Amino acid sequence: MPNSRYDAVIVGGGHNGLVAAAYLARAGRRVLVLERLPRVGGAAVSARVFPGVDARLSRYSYLVSLLPRKVVRELGLRLELRRRRIASYTPAVRDGKPTGLLVDAADPARTRDSFRALTGSDREWQAWQRFYGMTAEVARQVFPTLTEPLPTRAELRRRVGDDTAWTALFERPLGEEVERRFTDDLVRGVVLTDALIGTFTHAHDPELRQNRCFLYHVVGNGTGDWDVPVGGMGAVTDALAEAALAAGAEIRTGCEVTAIATDGHGDAEVSYRHGDESEATVAGRRVLVNAAPATLARLLGEEPGPGPAPEGSQLKVNMVLRRLPRLRDAAADPREAFAGTFHIAEGYRQLETAYAEAAAGRLPSAPPSEIYCHTLTDPSILGPEAARQGLHTLTLFGLHMPARLFGVPYDRAAEERALAASLAQLDAVLAEPVADCLAVDADGRPCIEARTPPQLEREIGLPGGHIFHRDLAFPFTEEEPAGVAARWGVATAHPNVLLCGAGAVRGGGVSGIPGHNAAQAVLAGPDR
Ligand SMILES: Cc1cc2nc3c(=O)[nH]c(=O)nc-3n(C[C@H](O)[C@H](O)[C@H](O)COP(=O)(O)OP(=O)(O)OC[C@H]3O[C@@H](n4cnc5c(N)ncnc54)[C@H](O)[C@@H]3O)c2cc1C
């Protein structure tokens, strides 16, 4: 027999579970969050990764775009998100000489000059302006809908109000639009990367995975800006946990949910195991699942949904540096170049080749990746000694590194090859090897760690290491949804079990949106 009864039991204390808990507890519901790990936050956490080095790294996710201001305001979150002045820098070689493309968010004239110097005219710059003008307008229309009941395809199309933009972004493979608007391979590649972050696909995927991924990367808060969470990603989770606790939610860490039993009506029973191996069961009028849909199927004792199992495709590398490396492009200041998103081997053709190689089961010969330095925008993640030494953190997010490359059982040598190949691409644009700039930890080891998809599955429970729990969905429904949960995009096959994490429609990324939407579905539903 269950020994406790709650209005809502939340399976998983990722940032979305905490958002749902905060909203429901504030509405007076009795809420219990059960988290498997000893800490909350899931993929949105900070950690001191290297012994003796006081730098709190955003170990997995690192930038925030999709967290609605509305959620920050409504939950009273104490949180600062800081705009990056430099949006991106992309090293290049032209006429045999190192150069680069700098996108300075605060200085359009400087960005124009950089385009002109790289491409020889203003054509690509003008195309860039028009393209991102279009996405900005789409963002302004689409973003507010993400925290409303799901629109139908026709409703969202009307709201976007621009048939050309709709066709380009929602109906035709994004590669067609990129090739139609841009001619320079490097510029095309920079545009395409937003379609590939955390999504193993290519420019012409007929299933439009690239379009869905692109959309989530350009609509955040109606601008698509990616901001730095001051204090690191852990500060986002801390603010959410504080809001949930202050509202009266109960959070138990070290509690892995092992089964959910429901006949769809009445209470569901949630069984979990404490760290000390003792078992317990609680009853919930609703169960909100922050764990991935594949995990939910297992907990219900059901078969996973149709289609291939989720598979992540990224290599995350965390580093602490003694100093920023110098660049081959001597005109570029590393303090600017590394402050924005620094693209490596992400030309359009390079992205295509890397995808084809990985899809064929081979490590990409020139792995594409992007890096970014948190401490240039927010040094507050360094302790006093690390700050005095002038340390910097560097995050590398590698694309086209699907879980299948790392074998079963886990192939450590493949991980080492993937890391070495990615660093070689970085070194190719530096005037000195990055290894020479790494800080060393208390044991004399260089401060660098890599995380492949299988490691992310083991560490934080992402199925197949998929950073969005499963492939992203377009933010609309094809049919008039049946029931409140479906209207909010959080339905499962069981009326009293809802998704509240990245696997929901409009999930994915550090957004809190599925947590908000699941809470709204509970609050709008029958109060059984
Ligand atoms: C390397 C990496 C980099 C990323 N970079 C960014 C970025 O810069 N910006 C961005 O917006 N997004 C980024 N993402 C994606 C983003 O972090 C995730 O999509 C988001 O954090 C998902 O949040 P969530 O709360 O829905 O799920 P999760 O963070 O996955 O949390 C789910 C929680 O459920 C718990 N759980 C699972 N099973 C059980 C169980 N049986 N019992 C109890 N608890 C359970 C897990 O331990 C976890 O705490 C990145 C992800 C990764 C991995």
The ligand as an SDF file (V2000), in Angstrom:
LIG
                    3D

 53 58  0  0  0  0  0  0  0  0999 V2000
   26.2510   18.2890  -23.3010 C   0  0  0  0  0  0  0  0  0  0  0  0
   24.9680   19.0520  -23.3840 C   0  0  0  0  0  0  0  0  0  0  0  0
   24.9630   20.3810  -23.7570 C   0  0  0  0  0  0  0  0  0  0  0  0
   23.7630   21.0800  -23.8670 C   0  0  0  0  0  0  0  0  0  0  0  0
   23.8000   22.4270  -24.1290 N   0  0  0  0  0  0  0  0  0  0  0  0
   22.6640   23.1380  -24.0440 C   0  0  0  0  0  0  0  0  0  0  0  0
   22.7040   24.5620  -24.0250 C   0  0  0  0  0  0  0  0  0  0  0  0
   23.7670   25.1800  -24.0210 O   0  0  0  0  0  0  0  0  0  0  0  0
   21.5210   25.2320  -23.9660 N   0  0  0  0  0  0  0  0  0  0  0  0
   20.3130   24.5760  -23.9110 C   0  0  0  0  0  0  0  0  0  0  0  0
   19.2640   25.2400  -23.8960 O   0  0  0  0  0  0  0  0  0  0  0  0
   20.2540   23.2250  -23.8790 N   0  0  0  0  0  0  0  0  0  0  0  0
   21.4000   22.4980  -23.9090 C   0  0  0  0  0  0  0  0  0  0  0  0
   21.3530   21.1370  -23.7720 N   0  0  0  0  0  0  0  0  0  0  0  0
   20.0440   20.4740  -23.6870 C   0  0  0  0  0  0  0  0  0  0  0  0
   19.4090   20.6550  -22.3220 C   0  0  0  0  0  0  0  0  0  0  0  0
   20.3770   20.5800  -21.3160 O   0  0  0  0  0  0  0  0  0  0  0  0
   18.3450   19.5940  -22.0690 C   0  0  0  0  0  0  0  0  0  0  0  0
   17.4890   19.4640  -23.1690 O   0  0  0  0  0  0  0  0  0  0  0  0
   17.5480   19.9780  -20.8180 C   0  0  0  0  0  0  0  0  0  0  0  0
   18.4280   20.1750  -19.7240 O   0  0  0  0  0  0  0  0  0  0  0  0
   16.5250   18.9180  -20.4910 C   0  0  0  0  0  0  0  0  0  0  0  0
   15.9470   19.2510  -19.2610 O   0  0  0  0  0  0  0  0  0  0  0  0
   14.8910   18.3220  -18.5500 P   0  0  0  0  0  0  0  0  0  0  0  0
   14.6370   18.9070  -17.2090 O   0  0  0  0  0  0  0  0  0  0  0  0
   13.7050   18.1470  -19.4270 O   0  0  0  0  0  0  0  0  0  0  0  0
   15.5870   16.8950  -18.4610 O   0  0  0  0  0  0  0  0  0  0  0  0
   16.9380   16.4200  -17.7820 P   0  0  0  0  0  0  0  0  0  0  0  0
   17.8760   17.5370  -17.5910 O   0  0  0  0  0  0  0  0  0  0  0  0
   17.3930   15.2460  -18.5820 O   0  0  0  0  0  0  0  0  0  0  0  0
   16.4740   15.9380  -16.3490 O   0  0  0  0  0  0  0  0  0  0  0  0
   15.7600   14.7320  -16.1530 C   0  0  0  0  0  0  0  0  0  0  0  0
   15.9640   14.3090  -14.7210 C   0  0  0  0  0  0  0  0  0  0  0  0
   15.2430   13.0960  -14.4720 O   0  0  0  0  0  0  0  0  0  0  0  0
   16.0390   12.2840  -13.6570 C   0  0  0  0  0  0  0  0  0  0  0  0
   15.5730   10.8970  -13.8180 N   0  0  0  0  0  0  0  0  0  0  0  0
   15.6420   10.1250  -14.9280 C   0  0  0  0  0  0  0  0  0  0  0  0
   15.1350    8.9050  -14.6770 N   0  0  0  0  0  0  0  0  0  0  0  0
   14.7350    8.9220  -13.3900 C   0  0  0  0  0  0  0  0  0  0  0  0
   14.1260    7.9520  -12.5360 C   0  0  0  0  0  0  0  0  0  0  0  0
   13.8390    6.7180  -12.9680 N   0  0  0  0  0  0  0  0  0  0  0  0
   13.8590    8.3020  -11.2650 N   0  0  0  0  0  0  0  0  0  0  0  0
   14.1410    9.5390  -10.7960 C   0  0  0  0  0  0  0  0  0  0  0  0
   14.7310   10.4900  -11.5490 N   0  0  0  0  0  0  0  0  0  0  0  0
   15.0130   10.1830  -12.8360 C   0  0  0  0  0  0  0  0  0  0  0  0
   17.4400   12.5200  -14.1840 C   0  0  0  0  0  0  0  0  0  0  0  0
   18.4270   12.1070  -13.2650 O   0  0  0  0  0  0  0  0  0  0  0  0
   17.4200   14.0200  -14.4190 C   0  0  0  0  0  0  0  0  0  0  0  0
   17.8110   14.7350  -13.2780 O   0  0  0  0  0  0  0  0  0  0  0  0
   22.5380   20.4270  -23.6320 C   0  0  0  0  0  0  0  0  0  0  0  0
   22.5360   19.1010  -23.2080 C   0  0  0  0  0  0  0  0  0  0  0  0
   23.7310   18.4120  -23.0770 C   0  0  0  0  0  0  0  0  0  0  0  0
   23.7090   16.9920  -22.6030 C   0  0  0  0  0  0  0  0  0  0  0  0
  1  2  1  0
  2  3  1  0
  2 52  2  0
  3  4  2  0
  4  5  1  0
  4 50  1  0
  5  6  2  0
  6  7  1  0
  6 13  1  0
  7  8  2  0
  7  9  1  0
  9 10  1  0
 10 11  2  0
 10 12  1  0
 12 13  2  0
 13 14  1  0
 14 15  1  0
 14 50  1  0
 15 16  1  0
 16 17  1  0
 16 18  1  0
 18 19  1  0
 18 20  1  0
 20 21  1  0
 20 22  1  0
 22 23  1  0
 23 24  1  0
 24 25  2  0
 24 26  1  0
 24 27  1  0
 27 28  1  0
 28 29  2  0
 28 30  1  0
 28 31  1  0
 31 32  1  0
 32 33  1  0
 33 34  1  0
 33 48  1  0
 34 35  1  0
 35 36  1  0
 35 46  1  0
 36 37  1  0
 36 45  1  0
 37 38  2  0
 38 39  1  0
 39 40  1  0
 39 45  2  0
 40 41  1  0
 40 42  2  0
 42 43  1  0
 43 44  2  0
 44 45  1  0
 46 47  1  0
 46 48  1  0
 48 49  1  0
 50 51  2  0
 51 52  1  0
 52 53  1  0
M  END
$$$$
